[in-house]
Amino acid sequence: METSGQSDALGAFVRAVRERLSPADFGLPQGRRRAKGLRREEVAARCGISPTWYTWIEQGRTTAISVSALARLAEGLNLSTAERAYLFRLAGRADPSAPDAAEIESAPLAALVEAIASPAYVLDRYWDALAWNAAAAQLFRVWLGGKRGAGQAPNLLRYVFLDPRAKSFILDWEERAQRLVAEYRADSAGSREDVRHVALVNELCTVSPVFDQAWRAQKVLAREGGSRGFKLGRADRQDYWQFTLRLAQQADTKLVVLHRR
């Protein structure tokens, strides 16, 4: 849920952008203007919203800005890619026009993980694995090394909750599973109107009672590193320390590295 602090920050950002825009760049008459930049009613007209509602947005008086309205704001204000992403983050929404897994270049990601000696993989906003190295494929043979349908990326949540082999492979599976759901809820806070996110959650809730119960619990946890244990055989246990890093070029993309303890 959006807080008043978020509304104030979003309003301040939108106002600052409006004030630095030049009327001449939009074919508007300069005339005598009491304030710099575009007028509120001019921006409202460009965005296809009422001047009153636009004023409320700038004043932080509304928390009900839809994804489509945010997209119109971004277009009407001529926001750059970085500015648009910032606008959606301030509003706590997922940008439907943001690059998905198919649009993210896989070659640089593959080169990145291959340069890491420890098991490493990259997750997108839906926790699909975009790239992984040989060490990760060897450790996660079922998840990353198994056969999949054409064009189907290995999804961490589907593996943990839908593959029965995960329970015997991941030590303390029940605790880890509960935490993963809380972490994914926190990670997907801005994706409430994202069709793929909704479909994934519905699928997991339908098939996995454990996921369904954990999702309904509404617990939220940050995706942090820590100790991870895996059982490769009857007597073969491997322990790692997990690090999760976000990529600057793609905020929804995470690099996960497991360092042997």
LINVENSUL-V683604 format. One record per residue. N is the residue number from 1. PSI is psi as a letter, one per 40 degrees, with the letter a starting at -180 (none if undefined). Layout:
# LINVENSUL-V683604
n=N psi=PSI
n=N psi=PSI
This chain:
# LINVENSUL-V683604
n=1 psi=h
n=2 psi=h
n=3 psi=i
n=4 psi=d
n=5 psi=d
n=6 psi=d
n=7 psi=d
n=8 psi=d
n=9 psi=d
n=10 psi=d
n=11 psi=d
n=12 psi=d
n=13 psi=d
n=14 psi=d
n=15 psi=d
n=16 psi=d
n=17 psi=d
n=18 psi=d
n=19 psi=d
n=20 psi=e
n=21 psi=i
n=22 psi=h
n=23 psi=d
n=24 psi=d
n=25 psi=e
n=26 psi=e
n=27 psi=f
n=28 psi=i
n=29 psi=h
n=30 psi=d
n=31 psi=a
n=32 psi=h
n=33 psi=h
n=34 psi=d
n=35 psi=i
n=36 psi=i
n=37 psi=a
n=38 psi=i
n=39 psi=i
n=40 psi=d
n=41 psi=d
n=42 psi=d
n=43 psi=d
n=44 psi=d
n=45 psi=d
n=46 psi=d
n=47 psi=e
n=48 psi=f
n=49 psi=i
n=50 psi=i
n=51 psi=d
n=52 psi=d
n=53 psi=d
n=54 psi=d
n=55 psi=d
n=56 psi=d
n=57 psi=d
n=58 psi=d
n=59 psi=e
n=60 psi=f
n=61 psi=e
n=62 psi=i
n=63 psi=e
n=64 psi=f
n=65 psi=h
n=66 psi=i
n=67 psi=d
n=68 psi=d
n=69 psi=d
n=70 psi=d
n=71 psi=d
n=72 psi=d
n=73 psi=d
n=74 psi=d
n=75 psi=d
n=76 psi=d
n=77 psi=e
n=78 psi=f
n=79 psi=i
n=80 psi=i
n=81 psi=d
n=82 psi=d
n=83 psi=d
n=84 psi=d
n=85 psi=d
n=86 psi=d
n=87 psi=d
n=88 psi=d
n=89 psi=d
n=90 psi=d
n=91 psi=e
n=92 psi=f
n=93 psi=i
n=94 psi=h
n=95 psi=h
n=96 psi=e
n=97 psi=e
n=98 psi=i
n=99 psi=h
n=100 psi=a
n=101 psi=d
n=102 psi=d
n=103 psi=e
n=104 psi=h
n=105 psi=h
n=106 psi=d
n=107 psi=d
n=108 psi=d
n=109 psi=d
n=110 psi=d
n=111 psi=d
n=112 psi=d
n=113 psi=d
n=114 psi=d
n=115 psi=e
n=116 psi=h
n=117 psi=d
n=118 psi=i
n=119 psi=h
n=120 psi=i
n=121 psi=i
n=122 psi=h
n=123 psi=i
n=124 psi=a
n=125 psi=d
n=126 psi=e
n=127 psi=f
n=128 psi=h
n=129 psi=h
n=130 psi=d
n=131 psi=i
n=132 psi=i
n=133 psi=i
n=134 psi=d
n=135 psi=d
n=136 psi=d
n=137 psi=d
n=138 psi=d
n=139 psi=d
n=140 psi=g
n=141 psi=d
n=142 psi=d
n=143 psi=d
n=144 psi=d
n=145 psi=e
n=146 psi=i
n=147 psi=i
n=148 psi=i
n=149 psi=i
n=150 psi=h
n=151 psi=e
n=152 psi=h
n=153 psi=i
n=154 psi=h
n=155 psi=h
n=156 psi=d
n=157 psi=d
n=158 psi=d
n=159 psi=d
n=160 psi=d
n=161 psi=d
n=162 psi=e
n=163 psi=h
n=164 psi=d
n=165 psi=e
n=166 psi=d
n=167 psi=d
n=168 psi=e
n=169 psi=d
n=170 psi=h
n=171 psi=i
n=172 psi=f
n=173 psi=d
n=174 psi=d
n=175 psi=d
n=176 psi=d
n=177 psi=d
n=178 psi=d
n=179 psi=d
n=180 psi=d
n=181 psi=d
n=182 psi=d
n=183 psi=d
n=184 psi=d
n=185 psi=d
n=186 psi=d
n=187 psi=d
n=188 psi=f
n=189 psi=d
n=190 psi=e
n=191 psi=f
n=192 psi=d
n=193 psi=e
n=194 psi=h
n=195 psi=d
n=196 psi=d
n=197 psi=d
n=198 psi=d
n=199 psi=d
n=200 psi=d
n=201 psi=d
n=202 psi=d
n=203 psi=d
n=204 psi=d
n=205 psi=d
n=206 psi=d
n=207 psi=d
n=208 psi=h
n=209 psi=d
n=210 psi=d
n=211 psi=d
n=212 psi=d
n=213 psi=d
n=214 psi=d
n=215 psi=d
n=216 psi=d
n=217 psi=e
n=218 psi=f
n=219 psi=i
n=220 psi=h
n=221 psi=i
n=222 psi=i
n=223 psi=h
n=224 psi=i
n=225 psi=a
n=226 psi=a
n=227 psi=h
n=228 psi=h
n=229 psi=i
n=230 psi=i
n=231 psi=h
n=232 psi=d
n=233 psi=a
n=234 psi=d
n=235 psi=e
n=236 psi=h
n=237 psi=h
n=238 psi=h
n=239 psi=h
n=240 psi=i
n=241 psi=h
n=242 psi=h
n=243 psi=h
n=244 psi=h
n=245 psi=i
n=246 psi=i
n=247 psi=h
n=248 psi=d
n=249 psi=d
n=250 psi=g
n=251 psi=d
n=252 psi=e
n=253 psi=h
n=254 psi=h
n=255 psi=h
n=256 psi=h
n=257 psi=h
n=258 psi=h
n=259 psi=h
n=260 psi=h
n=261 psi=none
